[in-house]
């Protein structure tokens, strides 16, 4: 059973409602995370802004959602995986990448341009970034892009951890 009740979007102050509704409503489970965060409206607003910032980065959407699936797959968070999967498919994440991540094989067997995002994410989650992975990522997206990659990994990692601490998977 979740540890914190979900707050309905009605009654949200107008100055943050637009930002909040951009985060909520895409998927029932992501919506549950956000409605839980609304218990603290400052946090909810800032998380929604972070989500907007991710969308403004120069990363292609399929890269963003490859990172997201890699993070939630790393933690074996099935509900979050099921929430992100349709967004990943819509963004153009290849079926081979999805299958590789779902089976735990990623990045093995993937094309180098797909594998680099998976390996970068895994290295970051393990706290041990290989120089070759770093150099490949910088080669593809530059220094600014690598900062965006790291920020994106942290965003999805934060969602998983909040999901765990609020016991949202326990329903």
C-alpha positions as CSV (number, residue, x, y, z in Angstrom):
1,X,0.0,0.0,0.0
2,X,1.4,3.4,-0.9
3,X,2.8,5.4,2.0
4,X,1.5,8.8,0.9
5,X,-2.0,9.6,-0.6
6,X,-2.3,10.9,-4.1
7,X,-3.5,14.5,-4.4
8,X,-6.0,15.3,-7.2
9,X,-5.0,18.0,-9.7
10,X,-8.1,20.0,-9.0
11,X,-7.4,22.8,-6.5
12,X,-3.8,23.3,-7.7
13,X,-2.9,27.0,-7.8
14,X,-3.2,28.3,-11.4
15,X,0.4,29.5,-11.5
16,X,1.7,25.9,-11.3
17,X,-1.3,24.0,-12.8
18,X,0.0,24.2,-16.4
19,X,3.4,22.9,-15.4
20,X,1.9,20.1,-13.3
21,X,-0.5,18.9,-15.9
22,X,2.3,18.6,-18.4
23,X,3.8,15.9,-16.2
24,X,0.6,14.2,-15.1
25,X,-1.8,12.5,-17.4
26,X,0.5,10.7,-19.9
27,X,0.2,7.4,-18.2
28,X,-1.7,6.2,-15.2
29,X,1.4,5.1,-13.2
30,X,3.4,8.2,-14.0
31,X,0.3,10.2,-13.0
32,X,0.3,8.4,-9.7
33,X,3.9,9.3,-8.9
34,X,3.2,13.0,-9.7
35,X,0.0,13.1,-7.7
36,X,1.9,11.7,-4.8
37,X,4.5,14.5,-5.2
38,X,1.7,17.0,-5.1
39,X,1.7,16.5,-1.3
40,X,4.6,18.9,-1.5
41,X,3.7,21.4,-4.3
42,X,7.2,22.9,-4.4
43,X,8.7,19.5,-5.1
44,X,6.0,18.6,-7.6
45,X,6.5,21.9,-9.5
46,X,10.3,21.5,-9.6
47,X,10.0,17.8,-10.8
48,X,7.6,19.0,-13.5
49,X,10.2,21.7,-14.5
50,X,12.9,19.1,-14.6
51,X,10.7,17.0,-17.0
52,X,10.3,20.1,-19.2
53,X,14.1,20.7,-19.1
54,X,14.7,17.1,-20.3
55,X,12.4,17.8,-23.2
56,X,14.4,20.9,-24.1
57,X,17.8,19.2,-24.2
58,X,19.3,18.5,-27.6
59,X,19.0,14.8,-27.1
60,X,16.8,12.9,-29.5
61,X,13.7,11.6,-27.8
62,X,14.6,8.0,-28.5
63,X,17.9,8.5,-26.7
64,X,16.0,10.0,-23.7
65,X,13.7,7.0,-23.5
66,X,16.5,4.5,-24.1
67,X,18.1,6.0,-21.0
68,X,14.8,5.8,-19.1
69,X,14.2,2.1,-20.0
70,X,17.8,1.3,-19.1
71,X,17.4,2.9,-15.6
72,X,14.0,1.3,-14.8
73,X,15.3,-2.0,-16.2
74,X,18.3,-1.8,-13.9
75,X,16.1,-1.5,-10.9
76,X,13.5,-4.1,-12.2
77,X,10.7,-1.6,-11.8
78,X,8.0,-3.2,-13.8
79,X,5.3,-0.6,-13.3
80,X,7.6,2.2,-14.3
81,X,8.8,0.2,-17.2
82,X,5.3,-0.4,-18.4
83,X,4.6,3.4,-18.1
84,X,7.7,4.4,-20.1
85,X,7.5,1.7,-22.7
86,X,4.7,3.3,-24.8
87,X,6.5,6.6,-24.7
88,X,9.7,4.9,-25.8
89,X,8.0,3.2,-28.7
90,X,6.4,6.4,-29.8
91,X,9.8,8.2,-29.6
92,X,11.3,5.6,-31.9
93,X,13.3,3.3,-29.5
94,X,14.1,0.3,-31.6
95,X,12.5,-3.1,-30.8
96,X,15.9,-4.6,-30.6
97,X,16.9,-2.1,-27.9
98,X,13.7,-2.8,-25.9
99,X,14.1,-6.5,-26.1
100,X,17.8,-6.3,-25.1
101,X,17.0,-4.2,-22.1
102,X,14.0,-6.3,-21.1
103,X,16.1,-9.5,-21.2
104,X,19.0,-7.8,-19.4
105,X,21.4,-8.3,-22.3
106,X,21.8,-4.6,-23.2
107,X,24.1,-3.4,-24.6
108,X,25.4,-6.7,-25.9
109,X,24.2,-7.4,-29.4
110,X,23.1,-3.8,-30.1
111,X,24.4,-1.5,-32.8
112,X,27.1,0.8,-31.4
113,X,25.0,3.9,-31.7
114,X,22.2,2.3,-29.7
115,X,24.6,0.5,-27.2
116,X,26.4,3.7,-26.2
117,X,23.4,5.2,-24.5
118,X,22.7,1.9,-22.6
119,X,26.4,1.5,-21.6
120,X,26.7,5.2,-20.5
121,X,23.6,4.8,-18.3
122,X,24.8,1.5,-16.8
123,X,28.2,3.0,-16.1
124,X,26.7,6.0,-14.5
125,X,24.4,3.8,-12.3
126,X,27.3,1.7,-11.2
127,X,29.5,4.8,-10.4
128,X,32.2,3.6,-12.8
129,X,32.3,5.5,-16.1
130,X,34.7,3.9,-18.5
131,X,36.9,6.3,-20.4
132,X,36.0,4.7,-23.8
133,X,32.3,5.1,-23.1
134,X,32.8,8.7,-22.0
135,X,34.8,9.5,-25.1
136,X,32.2,7.8,-27.4
137,X,29.4,9.8,-25.8
138,X,31.3,13.1,-26.1
139,X,32.1,12.3,-29.7
140,X,28.4,11.8,-30.5
141,X,26.8,14.7,-28.4
142,X,29.6,16.9,-27.2
143,X,30.4,18.1,-23.7
144,X,27.0,19.9,-23.4
145,X,25.2,16.7,-24.6
146,X,27.0,14.5,-22.1
147,X,25.9,16.9,-19.3
148,X,22.3,16.4,-20.6
149,X,22.8,12.6,-20.7
150,X,23.9,12.6,-17.1
151,X,21.0,14.8,-16.1
152,X,18.6,12.5,-17.8
153,X,20.0,9.4,-16.1
154,X,19.6,11.2,-12.7
155,X,16.0,12.2,-13.5
156,X,14.9,8.6,-14.2
157,X,16.9,7.3,-11.3
158,X,15.1,9.9,-9.1
159,X,11.7,8.7,-10.3
160,X,12.6,5.1,-9.5
161,X,13.9,5.9,-6.1
162,X,10.8,8.0,-5.2
163,X,8.6,5.2,-6.5
164,X,10.4,2.9,-4.1
165,X,10.3,5.1,-1.0
166,X,6.6,5.9,-1.5
167,X,5.8,2.2,-2.1
168,X,3.8,3.0,-5.2
169,X,4.5,-0.5,-6.6
170,X,2.8,-2.1,-3.6
171,X,-0.7,-1.9,-4.9
